[in-house]
Amino acid sequence: MKKAMHTALLPAGLRDALPEEAEMEAAAVHCLMTAFGRQGYRRVKPPLLEFESSLLTGPGQQLSAQVFRLMDPISQKMMGLRADMTPQIARLATTRLASAPRPLRLCYSGQVLRVRGDQLRPERQFTQAGIEIFGTDAVAAEAEIVLLVVEALRAAGVRGITVDLTLPALAPMVLKGRGLDDAAVAAARRALDAKDAGELRALVNGDETVFGLLEAVGEAREAIARLKRLAIDGEAGMLVDRLSALVGEVTAADPELAVTIDPGEYRGFEYQSGIAFAVFARGVRGEIARGGRYRGEAGETAVGATVYLDSVLRALPRRQPPRRLYLPAGTPRGAARDLKAEGWTVLHGLDAADDTEAEARRLGCSHVLGDGGPVSLD
Protein backbone atom coordinates (compact mmCIF):
# COMPACT_ATOMS: atom_id res chain seq x y z
CA MET A 1 0.00 0.00 0.00
CA LYS A 2 2.83 2.42 0.88
CA LYS A 3 4.44 1.82 -2.53
CA ALA A 4 1.09 2.37 -4.28
CA MET A 5 0.60 5.71 -2.53
CA HIS A 6 4.11 6.77 -3.48
CA THR A 7 3.46 6.13 -7.18
CA ALA A 8 0.23 8.16 -6.95
CA LEU A 9 2.14 11.35 -6.08
CA LEU A 10 2.07 13.98 -8.82
CA PRO A 11 4.03 17.22 -9.34
CA ALA A 12 2.55 20.43 -7.92
CA GLY A 13 -0.20 21.81 -10.13
CA LEU A 14 -0.94 18.46 -11.77
CA ARG A 15 -3.68 16.07 -10.73
CA ASP A 16 -5.84 13.20 -11.85
CA ALA A 17 -9.43 13.83 -12.92
CA LEU A 18 -11.57 11.02 -11.54
CA PRO A 19 -14.70 9.74 -13.32
CA GLU A 20 -17.29 12.31 -12.21
CA GLU A 21 -15.07 15.30 -12.98
CA ALA A 22 -13.75 13.84 -16.23
CA GLU A 23 -17.29 13.10 -17.41
CA MET A 24 -18.48 16.60 -16.46
CA GLU A 25 -15.60 18.17 -18.37
CA ALA A 26 -16.24 16.04 -21.45
CA ALA A 27 -19.92 17.01 -21.40
CA ALA A 28 -19.06 20.72 -21.00
CA VAL A 29 -16.56 20.61 -23.88
CA HIS A 30 -19.18 18.90 -26.04
CA CYS A 31 -21.74 21.65 -25.26
CA LEU A 32 -19.24 24.41 -26.02
CA MET A 33 -17.99 22.91 -29.27
CA THR A 34 -21.53 22.14 -30.43
CA ALA A 35 -22.54 25.78 -29.85
CA PHE A 36 -19.45 27.01 -31.69
CA GLY A 37 -19.99 24.66 -34.60
CA ARG A 38 -23.62 25.68 -35.02
CA GLN A 39 -22.50 29.25 -35.64
CA GLY A 40 -20.13 28.32 -38.43
CA TYR A 41 -16.86 27.83 -36.56
CA ARG A 42 -14.76 25.04 -38.04
CA ARG A 43 -12.83 22.84 -35.63
CA VAL A 44 -9.04 22.53 -35.87
CA LYS A 45 -6.61 20.44 -33.84
CA PRO A 46 -2.99 21.62 -33.59
CA PRO A 47 -0.30 19.38 -32.07
CA LEU A 48 0.47 19.33 -28.35
CA LEU A 49 4.04 20.49 -29.00
CA GLU A 50 5.85 22.15 -31.87
CA PHE A 51 9.05 24.01 -32.66
CA GLU A 52 9.77 26.81 -30.22
CA SER A 53 10.40 29.21 -33.10
CA SER A 54 6.81 28.95 -34.31
CA LEU A 55 5.11 28.47 -30.92
CA LEU A 56 6.49 31.74 -29.53
CA THR A 57 5.62 34.06 -32.42
CA GLY A 58 2.75 36.56 -32.56
CA PRO A 59 0.58 36.32 -29.44
CA GLY A 60 2.78 33.46 -28.23
CA GLN A 61 5.62 35.87 -27.38
CA GLN A 62 3.89 36.80 -24.12
CA LEU A 63 3.91 33.17 -22.96
CA SER A 64 7.62 32.41 -23.28
CA ALA A 65 8.17 32.06 -19.52
CA GLN A 66 5.30 29.56 -19.25
CA VAL A 67 6.46 27.11 -21.93
CA PHE A 68 8.12 23.78 -21.09
CA ARG A 69 10.96 23.17 -23.55
CA LEU A 70 12.65 20.01 -24.76
CA MET A 71 15.03 18.98 -27.51
CA ASP A 72 13.58 17.15 -30.50
CA PRO A 73 15.85 14.08 -30.92
CA ILE A 74 15.04 13.92 -34.64
CA SER A 75 15.60 17.50 -35.80
CA GLN A 76 17.86 18.57 -32.90
CA LYS A 77 15.73 21.72 -32.60
CA MET A 78 14.10 23.09 -29.47
CA MET A 79 10.42 22.31 -29.08
CA GLY A 80 7.83 23.68 -26.70
CA LEU A 81 4.71 22.26 -25.05
CA ARG A 82 1.86 24.68 -25.66
CA ALA A 83 0.90 26.90 -22.73
CA ASP A 84 -2.05 28.33 -24.65
CA MET A 85 -3.74 27.32 -27.89
CA THR A 86 -4.44 30.78 -29.33
CA PRO A 87 -0.92 31.20 -30.83
CA GLN A 88 -1.28 27.86 -32.58
CA ILE A 89 -4.64 28.82 -34.08
CA ALA A 90 -3.14 32.12 -35.26
CA ARG A 91 -0.28 30.16 -36.88
CA LEU A 92 -2.75 27.91 -38.71
CA ALA A 93 -4.71 30.92 -39.97
CA THR A 94 -1.64 32.59 -41.44
CA THR A 95 -0.03 29.45 -42.92
CA ARG A 96 -2.11 26.38 -43.73
CA LEU A 97 -5.32 28.43 -43.99
CA ALA A 98 -3.84 31.63 -45.45
CA SER A 99 -5.88 31.29 -48.64
CA ALA A 100 -9.16 30.42 -46.87
CA PRO A 101 -11.97 33.01 -47.32
CA ARG A 102 -12.15 35.77 -44.71
CA PRO A 103 -13.61 36.26 -42.21
CA LEU A 104 -12.23 32.89 -41.14
CA ARG A 105 -13.96 31.30 -38.14
CA LEU A 106 -12.14 28.56 -36.22
CA CYS A 107 -12.76 26.75 -32.95
CA TYR A 108 -10.67 24.35 -30.86
CA SER A 109 -10.33 22.44 -27.61
CA GLY A 110 -7.41 20.71 -25.96
CA GLN A 111 -5.03 20.48 -23.02
CA VAL A 112 -2.34 23.04 -22.21
CA LEU A 113 0.59 22.85 -19.80
CA ARG A 114 2.28 25.74 -18.02
CA VAL A 115 5.53 26.05 -16.08
CA ARG A 116 3.72 27.51 -13.08
CA GLY A 117 0.22 28.34 -11.91
CA ASP A 118 -0.91 31.48 -10.11
CA GLN A 119 -3.10 32.32 -7.12
CA LEU A 120 -6.35 32.21 -9.07
CA ARG A 121 -5.40 29.19 -11.18
CA PRO A 122 -2.85 27.01 -9.37
CA GLU A 123 -3.40 24.23 -11.91
CA ARG A 124 -0.60 23.92 -14.44
CA GLN A 125 -2.44 21.57 -16.79
CA PHE A 126 -6.01 22.26 -17.84
CA THR A 127 -8.34 22.15 -20.81
CA GLN A 128 -9.12 25.10 -23.06
CA ALA A 129 -11.84 25.59 -25.64
CA GLY A 130 -12.13 28.64 -27.82
CA ILE A 131 -13.10 30.52 -30.95
CA GLU A 132 -11.28 32.92 -33.27
CA ILE A 133 -12.30 35.16 -36.18
CA PHE A 134 -9.54 36.24 -38.57
CA GLY A 135 -9.50 38.93 -41.23
CA THR A 136 -12.16 41.45 -40.19
CA ASP A 137 -11.98 44.69 -38.22
CA ALA A 138 -15.77 44.94 -37.72
CA VAL A 139 -17.10 45.67 -34.23
CA ALA A 140 -19.68 43.01 -35.06
CA ALA A 141 -16.87 40.44 -34.77
CA GLU A 142 -16.20 41.37 -31.13
CA ALA A 143 -19.94 41.29 -30.48
CA GLU A 144 -20.26 37.84 -32.06
CA ILE A 145 -17.39 36.45 -29.97
CA VAL A 146 -18.73 37.83 -26.68
CA LEU A 147 -22.31 36.74 -27.32
CA LEU A 148 -21.35 33.29 -28.58
CA VAL A 149 -19.11 32.58 -25.59
CA VAL A 150 -21.95 33.56 -23.25
CA GLU A 151 -24.44 31.45 -25.22
CA ALA A 152 -22.14 28.42 -25.16
CA LEU A 153 -21.45 28.75 -21.43
CA ARG A 154 -25.17 28.96 -20.69
CA ALA A 155 -25.74 25.86 -22.81
CA ALA A 156 -23.14 24.08 -20.66
CA GLY A 157 -25.04 25.08 -17.53
CA VAL A 158 -23.17 28.18 -16.29
CA ARG A 159 -25.38 30.81 -14.66
CA GLY A 160 -24.83 34.28 -13.20
CA ILE A 161 -22.52 35.38 -16.03
CA THR A 162 -20.87 38.81 -16.13
CA VAL A 163 -18.76 40.18 -18.99
CA ASP A 164 -16.11 42.75 -18.01
CA LEU A 165 -14.82 44.85 -20.94
CA THR A 166 -11.51 46.69 -20.97
CA LEU A 167 -9.23 48.68 -23.27
CA PRO A 168 -5.64 47.65 -22.44
CA ALA A 169 -4.15 50.17 -24.88
CA LEU A 170 -6.28 53.14 -23.78
CA ALA A 171 -4.39 54.27 -20.68
CA PRO A 172 -0.94 54.20 -22.36
CA MET A 173 -2.33 56.23 -25.27
CA VAL A 174 -3.83 58.87 -22.97
CA LEU A 175 -0.77 58.98 -20.71
CA LYS A 176 1.71 59.32 -23.56
CA GLY A 177 -0.47 62.08 -24.98
CA ARG A 178 0.19 63.94 -21.74
CA GLY A 179 3.94 63.86 -22.39
CA LEU A 180 4.85 61.24 -19.79
CA ASP A 181 7.93 59.12 -20.39
CA ASP A 182 7.78 55.32 -20.51
CA ALA A 183 8.65 54.86 -16.82
CA ALA A 184 5.97 57.33 -15.72
CA VAL A 185 3.43 55.73 -18.07
CA ALA A 186 4.14 52.28 -16.59
CA ALA A 187 3.84 53.58 -13.01
CA ALA A 188 0.60 55.44 -13.72
CA ARG A 189 -0.82 52.40 -15.48
CA ARG A 190 -0.08 50.24 -12.45
CA ALA A 191 -1.73 52.79 -10.15
CA LEU A 192 -4.78 52.91 -12.41
CA ASP A 193 -5.04 49.14 -12.49
CA ALA A 194 -4.66 48.94 -8.69
CA LYS A 195 -7.29 51.70 -8.24
CA ASP A 196 -4.76 53.70 -6.20
CA ALA A 197 -6.27 57.20 -6.50
CA GLY A 198 -3.63 58.97 -4.44
CA GLU A 199 -0.70 57.50 -6.32
CA LEU A 200 -2.32 58.12 -9.70
CA ARG A 201 -3.16 61.76 -8.93
CA ALA A 202 0.42 62.39 -7.81
CA LEU A 203 1.90 60.75 -10.91
CA VAL A 204 -0.24 62.71 -13.40
CA ASN A 205 -0.19 66.01 -11.49
CA GLY A 206 -3.91 66.00 -11.00
CA ASP A 207 -4.74 65.62 -14.73
CA GLU A 208 -8.53 65.24 -14.64
CA THR A 209 -8.78 63.32 -17.91
CA VAL A 210 -6.36 60.63 -16.73
CA PHE A 211 -7.89 60.58 -13.27
CA GLY A 212 -11.30 60.27 -14.91
CA LEU A 213 -10.32 56.84 -16.23
CA LEU A 214 -10.26 55.67 -12.63
CA GLU A 215 -13.88 56.69 -12.20
CA ALA A 216 -15.12 55.27 -15.52
CA VAL A 217 -15.58 51.84 -13.95
CA GLY A 218 -18.79 49.90 -13.41
CA GLU A 219 -22.01 49.13 -15.26
CA ALA A 220 -21.33 49.43 -18.97
CA ARG A 221 -23.71 52.21 -20.01
CA GLU A 222 -22.82 54.39 -17.03
CA ALA A 223 -19.09 53.80 -17.56
CA ILE A 224 -19.37 54.67 -21.26
CA ALA A 225 -21.13 57.92 -20.37
CA ARG A 226 -18.25 58.82 -18.00
CA LEU A 227 -15.65 57.98 -20.66
CA LYS A 228 -17.48 60.14 -23.23
CA ARG A 229 -17.47 63.08 -20.83
CA LEU A 230 -13.66 62.92 -20.70
CA ALA A 231 -13.61 64.06 -24.36
CA ILE A 232 -10.70 61.78 -25.25
CA ASP A 233 -9.65 62.38 -28.85
CA GLY A 234 -7.37 60.85 -31.46
CA GLU A 235 -6.74 57.13 -31.62
CA ALA A 236 -7.69 56.75 -27.95
CA GLY A 237 -11.02 58.44 -28.67
CA MET A 238 -11.64 55.98 -31.51
CA LEU A 239 -11.13 53.12 -29.04
CA VAL A 240 -13.73 54.64 -26.72
CA ASP A 241 -16.18 54.98 -29.65
CA ARG A 242 -15.54 51.36 -30.61
CA LEU A 243 -16.17 50.22 -27.04
CA SER A 244 -19.41 52.22 -26.99
CA ALA A 245 -20.56 50.57 -30.22
CA LEU A 246 -19.76 47.12 -28.83
CA VAL A 247 -21.71 47.76 -25.64
CA GLY A 248 -24.66 48.85 -27.76
CA GLU A 249 -24.58 45.69 -29.89
CA VAL A 250 -24.12 43.29 -26.98
CA THR A 251 -26.77 44.79 -24.71
CA ALA A 252 -29.27 45.06 -27.57
CA ALA A 253 -28.79 41.37 -28.42
CA ASP A 254 -28.79 40.16 -24.79
CA PRO A 255 -30.47 42.72 -22.51
CA GLU A 256 -30.25 40.40 -19.47
CA LEU A 257 -26.48 40.00 -19.67
CA ALA A 258 -24.51 41.87 -16.99
CA VAL A 259 -21.84 43.95 -18.74
CA THR A 260 -19.27 46.05 -16.88
CA ILE A 261 -16.28 48.17 -17.92
CA ASP A 262 -12.87 48.68 -16.34
CA PRO A 263 -10.77 50.71 -18.80
CA GLY A 264 -7.58 50.43 -16.72
CA GLU A 265 -7.43 46.64 -16.48
CA TYR A 266 -4.56 45.18 -18.51
CA ARG A 267 -2.96 42.23 -16.67
CA GLY A 268 -3.37 39.10 -18.76
CA PHE A 269 -4.25 41.17 -21.85
CA GLU A 270 -0.69 41.97 -22.88
CA TYR A 271 -1.09 40.98 -26.54
CA GLN A 272 -4.58 42.44 -27.08
CA SER A 273 -4.45 45.58 -29.22
CA GLY A 274 -8.10 46.64 -29.00
CA ILE A 275 -11.10 45.75 -26.89
CA ALA A 276 -10.54 42.86 -24.49
CA PHE A 277 -12.88 41.11 -22.08
CA ALA A 278 -13.10 38.61 -19.27
CA VAL A 279 -16.10 36.45 -18.35
CA PHE A 280 -16.97 35.66 -14.75
CA ALA A 281 -19.63 33.56 -13.04
CA ARG A 282 -21.22 34.37 -9.69
CA GLY A 283 -19.45 32.63 -6.82
CA VAL A 284 -16.58 31.27 -8.92
CA ARG A 285 -12.99 32.36 -8.33
CA GLY A 286 -11.19 33.74 -11.33
CA GLU A 287 -12.37 34.20 -14.87
CA ILE A 288 -13.99 31.41 -16.83
CA ALA A 289 -13.11 32.93 -20.20
CA ARG A 290 -11.15 35.80 -21.66
CA GLY A 291 -10.51 37.23 -25.08
CA GLY A 292 -10.18 40.27 -27.27
CA ARG A 293 -8.72 41.69 -30.45
CA TYR A 294 -5.10 41.22 -31.46
CA ARG A 295 -2.80 41.05 -34.48
CA GLY A 296 -1.07 37.88 -35.61
CA GLU A 297 2.57 37.54 -36.66
CA ALA A 298 1.69 38.46 -40.26
CA GLY A 299 -0.26 41.54 -39.12
CA GLU A 300 -3.72 40.11 -39.77
CA THR A 301 -6.33 41.37 -37.33
CA ALA A 302 -8.19 38.78 -35.27
CA VAL A 303 -10.54 38.56 -32.33
CA GLY A 304 -11.20 35.51 -30.19
CA ALA A 305 -11.86 34.03 -26.78
CA THR A 306 -10.56 31.17 -24.68
CA VAL A 307 -12.73 29.27 -22.19
CA TYR A 308 -11.04 27.64 -19.19
CA LEU A 309 -12.71 24.34 -18.41
CA ASP A 310 -11.33 24.06 -14.87
CA SER A 311 -13.17 27.28 -13.99
CA VAL A 312 -16.27 26.21 -15.92
CA LEU A 313 -16.52 23.06 -13.81
CA ARG A 314 -16.44 25.16 -10.64
CA ALA A 315 -19.42 27.11 -12.01
CA LEU A 316 -21.55 24.06 -12.77
CA PRO A 317 -23.99 22.40 -10.37
CA ARG A 318 -23.26 18.81 -9.50
CA ARG A 319 -24.71 16.47 -12.10
CA GLN A 320 -27.39 13.98 -11.23
CA PRO A 321 -25.84 10.51 -11.39
CA PRO A 322 -26.92 8.59 -14.50
CA ARG A 323 -29.45 5.78 -14.24
CA ARG A 324 -27.08 2.85 -13.98
CA LEU A 325 -28.77 -0.47 -14.63
CA TYR A 326 -27.18 -3.72 -13.49
CA LEU A 327 -27.68 -6.62 -15.89
CA PRO A 328 -27.24 -10.02 -14.20
CA ALA A 329 -24.69 -12.33 -15.76
CA GLY A 330 -26.15 -14.08 -18.78
CA THR A 331 -28.48 -11.25 -19.85
CA PRO A 332 -28.70 -11.33 -23.69
CA ARG A 333 -26.66 -8.63 -25.43
CA GLY A 334 -29.66 -7.71 -27.53
CA ALA A 335 -31.56 -6.66 -24.40
CA ALA A 336 -28.65 -4.40 -23.43
CA ARG A 337 -28.76 -2.67 -26.84
CA ASP A 338 -32.47 -1.94 -26.44
CA LEU A 339 -32.00 -0.59 -22.92
CA LYS A 340 -29.14 1.68 -23.98
CA ALA A 341 -31.32 2.98 -26.80
CA GLU A 342 -33.87 3.93 -24.13
CA GLY A 343 -31.24 6.01 -22.32
CA TRP A 344 -30.00 3.58 -19.67
CA THR A 345 -26.37 3.22 -18.69
CA VAL A 346 -25.91 -0.54 -18.41
CA LEU A 347 -23.40 -2.54 -16.43
CA HIS A 348 -23.04 -6.21 -17.26
CA GLY A 349 -22.50 -8.69 -14.48
CA LEU A 350 -19.56 -10.85 -15.50
CA ASP A 351 -20.04 -13.61 -12.92
CA ALA A 352 -23.17 -15.05 -11.35
CA ALA A 353 -23.93 -13.28 -8.03
CA ASP A 354 -25.54 -14.89 -4.98
CA ASP A 355 -27.38 -11.62 -4.24
CA THR A 356 -28.02 -9.68 -7.45
CA GLU A 357 -29.36 -6.57 -5.72
CA ALA A 358 -26.41 -6.38 -3.32
CA GLU A 359 -23.98 -6.75 -6.22
CA ALA A 360 -25.79 -3.98 -8.13
CA ARG A 361 -25.55 -1.64 -5.12
CA ARG A 362 -21.88 -2.49 -4.61
CA LEU A 363 -21.16 -1.43 -8.19
CA GLY A 364 -23.05 1.87 -7.83
CA CYS A 365 -26.14 0.95 -9.83
CA SER A 366 -29.51 2.54 -9.17
CA HIS A 367 -31.53 -0.23 -10.85
CA VAL A 368 -31.33 -3.92 -11.56
CA LEU A 369 -32.88 -5.75 -14.49
CA GLY A 370 -35.72 -7.99 -13.35
CA ASP A 371 -38.09 -10.26 -15.26
CA GLY A 372 -40.43 -7.34 -16.00
CA GLY A 373 -37.75 -4.76 -16.76
CA PRO A 374 -35.65 -2.34 -14.69
CA VAL A 375 -36.36 -2.35 -10.95
CA SER A 376 -35.32 0.55 -8.70
CA LEU A 377 -33.05 -0.28 -5.75
CA ASP A 378 -34.39 2.61 -3.64
N, C-alpha and C positions, 0 to 999 in steps of 0.2 A: 504493500500500500504506500509506504514512504517513497519508494522509487517511482510509483505511478504519479504521485502528487508532484514530485520533482520534475517529471517530464511534462506536466501540465502548465508549468510556469511560462509566462510569455513576457516579452520586453514591455517596458512602460509604454502606454498609449496604444497597445495592441491587445485584442481580446477575441475570444470565440463568440460567435452569435449562435445561441442555442435555438432549438426548433421554433418556439413561438416568435421570437424576435426575427429570425431569418425569414419565416413565412410572412410576417407583417411587412418586412421590408420588400420582399418580392412582390407582394400585393400592391404596395404603395408605388413601386417603380412601374408596375404594369398600368396602374391608373394614370400616372403622369405621362408615360410614353403613349398611351392610347389617346389621351387628350391632345398631346402635341401632334400626333400623326393625323388626327381628324381635322386639324387646321393646316394641313399641307406641309408639315415639317418632315423631311426625309431623314431616316435614321442612318447614322454612320458609326463605325466602330474602329477607332485608332488603336494601335498596339499599346500594351502596358508600358513598354520602354522603347526608347529610340535614341538616336545620336544626340549627344548634348548640344551640338552646334545647331540643330534644328529645334530642339525642345525649348531652348532658352532664347528664342528670337521673338520679336513682337511683344505681345502681352506676357510672354513667358519670362522676360528679363527680370520682372519683379519677384520671381519665385526662385531665383538662383540659390538662395540660402536654404530653401526647403527641399531641394532635390537630392535624393540618394544617387550616388554615382558609382559606376563600376566599369571595368575594362571589358570590352567585347573581345573574347579570345579569337574570334575569326578575323575581324577587320583591324584589331589592335587600336581601335578608336574608343574614346570615352563615351559611355552611354548614361542615360539618366532615367530613373523611374519617375513617371509623371506625378507631380504634386497637385496638378489641376488639369482638367481636360480642355479648357477653353483655348489655350495656345495650340493644342493639337488640331482642334476644329478649325482654327484660323489658318493653320498650315494647309490643311486639306482644301480649304476654300481658295487659297491662292496658288495651289499647285495642281493637284489631281482634278479639282473642280473649277479651275480658272476659266474655262470656256463655258461653264454652265450658265444658263440665263439668270440675270439678276432682276429683282431681288432673289437671292438664294437662301432658302430656309432649311436649316439642318437641326437635328436633335440627337441626343446621345445619352448614354448612361454607362457607368462603370466605376471601378474602384480607383482611388488615388492613395498615395502614401507620402507622408511628409516627415522631414527630419525631426520636427518637434511640434507638439501641440501648443495651445495657449490656455488662458484661464477659462475662456468661454467654451473652447472645444479642445479638451485635453487629448482626444483621440487623434492618433497619427494616421490611421487607416480608416477610410469611410467611403461611402458610395455617393457619387454625384449623379444628377440627371440635369439636362439643360437644353436650351434652345438658343439659336443664333440666326440673325438675319444679316446677310452681307450685301453691300452694293446699293444701299439707299440711304439718303440723308433725311427722309421724311419723318416728321414728328409722329406720324401715324405708326411708324415702326416701333418707337418706344412704347406707344400706347398698346400696340398689339402684344408686345413682350410682357408688359406689366399685367395686362388683363388676362392673358393666357396662363401665366404662372399662377395667378390667383384662382382662375377657373380650375386648373389642374389640381392645385392643392385642396380646393374644396371637394373635388371629385374623390380625392384620396381620403377625405374625412377630416381635414384640418378646419377648425373654426376659430373665430375671433381674430381674423387676419387684419394686420395694419401694414400699409406700405409707406415707408419713409423715404422721401425724395431728397436728393442733395445735388449740389453743383461743385464738385471738387476743384474745378479750375477758377471758380468765381472769385474767391478771396484773393488768390495770388494776382489775378488781373487787376482788381480794385486797388490792392496794396501797392503794386508796382506803378500804377497810375498816379499814386500819391508821392512818387519819388523815393520810396524806401529801397534800400539795398537788399541783396538776397538774404543776408543774415537777419535783418529786421523783418523781412517778409516771413521767413520761417518762424521766427519767434511770435509774431503777431498771429500767424495762422494757428500755431499751437495754443495760444491763449484763447482764440476764437473757438477752437474745437473743444477746449476744456471749459468753456463758458466762464472764463476768468475775467470779469468785467474790469476790475481794477488794473490788472496787468495790461489788458488790451488798450484801455484808455491812455495809460502811460506811454505805451509803445507808439501809438498813432497820434499823440499830442491832442487828444480830444476830438479827432476828426469824426464828425457826426455821421457821415456816410458809412465809414468803416464800422463805427460802433453800432450803427443801425442794423448791420448784418447779424449782430448778436441778438437783436430783438425780433428779427424776422424768422422766428422759430415757432412751430406749432401747427394747428389745423391748416390745411393747405390753402384754402381761399383767404383766410385771414393773413397768413404769412405772405402770400403773393401780394396782397394789398399793401403790406408794409414794405416789401421789396420795391414795388412800383413807386411808392412815395419817396424812396431814396434817389430817384431820378438818375440811376446808373446808366451811363451811355457807352458808346463804342461796342467792342466785341463782348464785354461783360454785360452790357444792356441787352444784346441779342440773346445771350444765354438766359437772362431773366424772362424775356419774351417767349423763348422756346419752352421754358419751364411752365409759364402761365398757360401756353397752348396745350401742353401735355396734361396739366391738371384739369383743364376744361374737357378734354377728350375722355380722360379716365373717369371723372366723376359723372359725366353725362351717360357713359356706357354702364357704369356700376354705381348708382347713387348711394348704395348702402355700404360701400367699401370705405373704411377709415383711411384717409390719406393725410400725411403730415409732411412738413418740410423742415429741414435743418441745413441751411446753405453753407455752414462752416464745417460740416462733417467731411472728413477725407480719408481717415485711416481705413485701409483695406480697399480703397478705390484709387490706388496709385496709377493704374494704367488707363483709367477712364478719362476721356477727353471732353465729355459733354455731361448730360444728365446721367446720374447714377441713382440706384435705389437699393434698399434693403427691405426684406419682408419679415415680419415678426408675427408670432401667434401668442395670444393671451396666456400667461402663465408658463411660458417656455423660455428658458435661458438662451440667449444668443439668437442670431438671425436664422431663419430657415431657408432663405434664398437671398441672393444679391445679384446685381447686374448693372448694366449701363452701356453707354456708347463708348467706343474706342476705335483706334485705327490699327490695322494689321501691319505686318512687316513691309508689305508692298504698298502701304498707304491707303488701302481700301477701307472705307468706313463700314463699321459693323455695330450692331447692338444685340445684346443677349443677356441671358440670366442663367445662373447655376443654382440648383436646389440641393440642399444638404440633407441626405436621407436620415442621418443620425438625429438631426434636430426634428425632422418631420415625425419620426417615430415617437419622440417625446411629446409631440402635439396631438397624437392620436389616442382615442380612448382604447382601452383594452378590448380586443376582439372576443366575441363569443366563441367558445370552443366549437369546432365542427361536430356535426352528428356522426360519431364514430360507431360503426356497426360491426360487432364481432360475428364472424361466420364460423360456426363449428367446423372442425376438421371433417373433410369429406363433402362439404357443400359444393354442388356443381358450379363450375366456372361461369356457365351461362347465367346462373342466378346472380352472380356477382356483377356481371356486365349490366344486367337490367337495373340492379340497385344503384350502381354508380350513375347510370343514365338518369335516375330519379333524384340525384343530388347527394346520395349517401357517400361518406368516406368509409370504405370497407377494410376490415382487417381479418385476414384468413388465419384460422387456427391451423397450426402445422402438425400438431399431435393431438390425439384424443385427450380430453380433459375430464377428470372425475366430476368436477363441478363447473359447468359451462359458464354460469353467471359469475362465479367468483373469478374465473380466468378472464372474463371480459372486463370486470372491474379492475383487475390487476394490471391490465394492459391499457387502461384509460378509456375504455369504450363506454358510451352512454346507452347503447342498445345492444341487444343480442338477437340473432335471427332465430325465431321460433317456427313452429309448423305453419302458423297463420301469417307470418311476416315479421317485421321488426317489433321487438318488445322492449319498452323502456325499462331501465334498471333503477329508476328513481322509486 
